[in-house]
Amino acid sequence: HCIACHGLDGMGVKVGDKFLAPQLAKSPWFADGGSVPVLARILLKGQSGPIDGILYGAGLMPPLEQTHSDNQIASVLTY
């Protein structure tokens, strides 16, 4: 599910001159293990609007709390 926008390698998927979503592989949000509470909230509740002033794709990451189990969310965060 994540690779559709973030890419198989976490470097993002580019459409034209824009990325569909931020590059996870180079993100300071993931440095030193990242901020698990913030990342968990984004996975569970979704994210909309610009990130650091950049609007990605349609500007929406869908919430996963109704479509993924706690174990699946934890697996993504652990990866």
Secondary structure as GFF3:
##gff-version 3
##sequence-region A 1 79
A	DSSP	alpha_helix	3	6	.	.	.	ID=ss1
A	DSSP	beta_strand	14	15	.	.	.	ID=ss2
A	DSSP	beta_strand	18	19	.	.	.	ID=ss3
A	DSSP	three_ten_helix	28	33	.	.	.	ID=ss4
A	DSSP	alpha_helix	36	45	.	.	.	ID=ss5
A	DSSP	beta_strand	47	48	.	.	.	ID=ss6
A	DSSP	beta_strand	60	61	.	.	.	ID=ss7
A	DSSP	alpha_helix	70	78	.	.	.	ID=ss8
###
